[in-house]
């Protein structure tokens, strides 16, 4: 560690991001379980449906510019004003567009469900503050995640406290949607304040048409890919809610929540490693691929550490956390937890494709995975219920990340790297 300043910054950055996610995992799990017990499977299923529906749209608000911004800010720090100002305006417009699209879609899909209209509308209103993600991109490029962690964690803790009070007050379901929106608003305001407090000025931000063209040229495939990624991550809950009802969805959502508890770790590691991978790729392909293999190995190693014990103790875990009302969630969790293996590998693969400027291939992988997921859900859910959604998720996640690598020639090497990691995940 001595003298290795970049490594120290990377580890410190990872520590801040991990600390935030551990906090969210611990507090979010407690509040989430309390909320699930309070609402019961039926109302919890409605709430989960609204969140899943909104998430299929909200991730497109950033227009795929997040990782591209980090990449460009690492390479062109002197152009910070143009990059941040341009991305802020583009992301804000993207937020407005997806808000309108999501609200219109839920009115068409469920024309008479007023409660669901409100739940989706309130949840999607957070996309209107998407522009502040440009500030997060700046701190990410500088490996200074502590500033975004402070802003988001303060908002999260305040929202969690209010949710607890609402449960004690026996508040209606819609109140919790308002709290979620307030959390996003406070977090966005916190980022603005911290950016100014750390010595930066918004007066240097400006819109640049050439920069916008470049960002959109690189970003549109990623925007669609991220949108498709969220569709195939959440469409199972939407289809399950439509076919099997809110109660079945409530039990499935409980299993999903537990299976995703550790999902923050791959995202945190990838976010901290990405700037270094971009820099390594400028020196040597051999060095780049060596780091990529180590990252794949690490993801698989972590996934096995989580999935194997949960598989054997899923029934006891669900019973302990959620109680008798969610008994069926145990068998779902035992299988669903393995989907995390492929989502973790997918996080690394996304960095690989972005660093290589292969965003269109990434889009095609997500499209094929999404189509397979939708088809399997419509085929399996009517016959198998929630377990059909579980199987569809696991199969389609594998296909989008690994199976498609055998289809596209530039990804063949990547396919064997993933296979090697799954067979022998040596993380050092």
N, C-alpha and C positions, 0 to 999 in steps of 0.2 A: 504493500500500500504506500510505503514511503516514497514521496516524489511523484507518484502517479496521480496527478491532479484530476485528470479526466475521469479515472476510475473512481476516485473519491467522490466527485460530483455525481456520477452515475449512481453509486450506492446510496449517497445521501438523498438523491431525488427519489429513488425507489423506496427508501425508508419512509419519506413523507407520504408518498402515494399509498404505500402499503398500510401505514398507520391510519390514513383516512378510511380506507376500505375495511380494515378491521373494525374501526369504530362504527362504520355503517353496518357491517355484518352483525356485530353484537347488538347494537341498539335497534337496528332495523329488524333483526330477527325477533327480539323481544316484543317490540311494538307490533310487528306484523302478525305474530302468533296471537297476541292479545286481540288485535283487530279481527283476525279470522275467527277466533272463538266468539267474539262479541257479535259479529255479523251472521255467523253460521254459514254452511255451504251454499245456500241459495243466494243471499246477498253478497257473499264474498265472491261467488261466481260472477255476479253482475259487475262488481267492481273490477275483477280481473279481466273480464271481457272488454270493458271500456279502456283499461290501461293497455291491453294487448292491441286493441284496434288503433288507439292513438299512436302507439309506438311504431306501428307499420308505416306511418306517415312521417312522424316527427324526425326520424333520423335523416330524412332527405332534405330537411330544412337547411343543413349546412352545405348542401350542394356538392358534397364530396371533397370539400376544401380543407378539412382538418389536417390530415397527414401531408397533403400537398403544401399547405402553409408552413408546417414544421420543416419540411424538406427545403423549401425556398428560403425560409428565414435562417436556416443553418448555412446555406450556401451564399446568401446575399443579405447579410445583416444590415448593410448600409442603406438598403431600400426598405427599411422597416416601415416608414411612413406610408409609402404607396401600397405596400403589401397589406398592412393592417387596415388602412382606410378603405381600400377596394374590397377586401374580404368582408369587412363589417357591413358595407352596403349590400353586397351580394347575398350574404347570409340573412340579413334582415328581410330582404325581398323574398328570399326562399322561405323564411318562416311564415310570412303573410300568405304565400301561395299554398303551402301545405296545410295551414290552418283552414283556409277556405275549402280546400279539396277534401279534407277529412270530415268537416262538418256537413258538406254536401253529400258525401258518401253515406254517412250514418243515417241521414234523413231518407235517402233512397233505400237503404238496406232494411231499416226498421222505421217505417213511416209513422207508426202509431205509438212508439215507445218514447214518451217525453222524458222520462228519467234518463234513459240512455243518451238522448240528445244532449242533455245538460252535462252528463258525466264526461262524454267525449269532448264536448265544446270547451268545458273548463280545463280538462287535461291538456287539450291541444293548444290552449292559449299560451302555454309556456313557450311554444315555438316562436312567439312574437319577440322573444328576448334572445333569439339565436345568435344575433350579431356579436354579443359579448364573448362568444367562443373564440373570436379572433384574439382577444386578450390571453385566453388560455393557451392558444397556439404559440404566442410569443414566449410565455414563461416555459412552455414545454421545450421549445427550441433551445432555450438557455439552461435547461435542466434545473429550473427553479420552481418546481411544482408546489413548494411550500406556500406560495402566495395564493394559488387557486385552491389549495387544500384548506387554508384558513377561511376563505370566503365561503366555500361550499359547506364546510363542516359546521360553521356557525349557523347557517341557514337550516341545515339538516337537523341539528340538535334542537333548535327552536321549534321547528315543525314537529319533531317527535314529541316534544313536551306538550304541544297543543293537541296532538292526536290523543295522547293519554288523557288529557283533561276532557276531550270530547267523548271518549269512551265512558268515563266516569259520569258524564252528564247525560249519557244515553242519546247522543246526537244522531241525527239521520245520516244516511249513507252519503248524501251529496256534500255534507260538511267536510268530509275527508278529502274530497276532490278539490275543494277550495283551499285547503291547507297545502296540498301538493303544489298548486299554482303559486301560492304565497312563498313557498320554499324556493322555487325557481326565480321569482322576482327578487327576493332578498339576496340570493346568491349572485345574480347578475349585478345588482347594485353594489355588492361587496367587491366584485372584481373591478368595477369602475373606480371605487374609492382607493383600493390598493394600488391600482396602476398609477394613479396620481400621487399617492403617498410614497411610492418607490422612485419618484423623480422623473417620471415620463409625462409627456403632455399630449393631449389629443389634438392640439393645434398643428402638429406635424403630420397628422393623418390627412390623406387626400385620395380622391378617386382618380385612378389612371386607367384609361380605356385599353391601352395595350396590355397592361397587367391583368385586367379583367378578362380579356380575350384568352390570354395564356392560361389563367386559372380555370376558366370555364372549359377550355379545350381539354385540359388534363382532368378536370373535375367531373364532367358530366358522366363518364363511364363509372367513376367511383360513386357518384350520387345514386345512379341507378343500381349499382352493385350493393351499396349499403341499404338502399330501400328494399331490394330483393332479399338481402340478408335478414333484415328485420321481418319481412313477410314470412320467410321460411322458418324464422325463429318463433313467430307469434301466430301464424295462420292456424296452427293446430288448435289454439285456444279459441279462436274465432269460429272455426268450423265445428269444434266440439260443442261450443255454446249454442250454435244454430241447430245442430242435429240432436244432441243428447240433452240439452238443457243446462240451466245455470247450476243446479245441484251437482251434476256430474263434473262440470267445469270447475266448481269449487274444490272438489277433491283432487282433481288433476293439478290445479294451480298450487295447492299445498305441496304436492310432490315437486313441482317445478321450482318453487321457492327454495326448498332444501337443496335440490340438485344444483342450483345456481349460486349457492352461498359462497363458493370458492372461485366463481367466475372472474372476480376482480383480479386475481393474482396474475393470470396470463396477460390481461390488459395492462396491468401496472408494469410488469416486466418488459413487455413489448414497447410501451411508451417510453421507458427509460433507455432501452437499448437502440431504438430506432435511429436517433441522431448519430450514434456511433457506427451503426451498420451502413448508413448513407456515406459517412466519411470513409469507412473501410473499403467500400466499393469503388471509391475514386483511386485507391492505391493498387488493389490487386483483387482479381476474381477469386483466386485461391484463398486469400484471407477471408473474403466475404462468405464463400461457401463453407469454410471451416467454422466460422461463427454461426452461420445459419444451421448447420448440423447440430452444434452444441445447444442451440436454442430449441430446436425440435426435440432433442433428447430430454432437455430439462422439462419441457411441457408434458411429455409422455410420462416421465418419472413422477411428476406432481400428480397427474391425473390418476395413475395407478395407486398412489398413496391414499387418494381420496375415495376412489370408486370401489376398491376391493372391500374395505371394512364396511362401507355403507351398504353394499350389496347384501352382506350377511346380517346386518343389524337394522335394516330399513323399517321393519314392522315395529320394533321396539322404539326406534327413534321417533317415528310418526306418532305412536301412542303417547309417548312422553311429552311431545311438543304440542300436539293438536287435540288430543283426546279422542274419545270414542266416536265422535261425529265424523272423523276423517279416517276411519279404519282402513278403507280400501286404498288409501294413498300409499300404504307401505309397499304393496306389490308393484305399484307403478314406479315408485322411487328406485326400487332395486334394479330396474332396467334403465330407467331414464338417466340415472347418474352417469352411465357410460357415454351419453351424448357429449358430456363435457370434455372427453378425450379429443373429439373431433373439432369442437368449437375452439379449444386451446390451440390445436394445430392450425386451425383456420386463422387465428389471430396472427400467428407467425407468417403463414403463407401470404396474408394480405400485405404485410410489410415487405416481403420478398418481391411481390409483383409491383408494388408501388415504387420501390427503389429501382426496379428495372424498367420503369415506365411502361408496364404491361397492364395498364388499368382496363383495357378492353377485354383482355383474357380473363381478368378477375370478374368483370361483368358477366361474361358468358358462363363462367363456373357457377356464379350465384344464380343466374337465370335457370340453368339446368337443374341445380339443386332445388330451387324454388318450385319449378314445375313438377319435379318428382315428389316433393313434399305435399303439395296440394293434391296431386293425383292419389297418393297413398292414403292421405287423410280421408278423402271422399270415398275411397274404396274400403278402408278398414274400419272406420268409426261406426258405420251402421251395423256392422257385425260384431265388433269387439269393444265398442265404447271407448273409454279413456285409454285402455291398453293399445288400441289401434293407433291412437295419436302418439303414444310412446314409441311404438315400433316405427311409425312413419318418420318421426323425428330422428331417431338413431340412424336409420338407413339413409335418409336424405342428407343428414349432416356429413356422414362418411363420404357419400358420393360427391357432394359439392367440394369437399376439401381434398380428398384423395382419389376417388374414382375418376374425376374429370382430368386429373393429371395424365392419365394414360391416353386421353383423347387428343390433347394438344401437345404437339411435338416439343415446343420449348419447355414444357413442364415435365418431360419424362425423367430427367435427372432429379427433379424435385420429388417425383413420385417414389423413386427408390430411396431417397433420403428419409422420407416420411416412413416408409416400410422398415427401414433400418432402425429408426427411432422406436417404432412400436415393438420390434423384436428384441432390441438390445438398447434400452434407454439409459445409457451411461451419461450422466449429466456433467461430468468433469473431464 
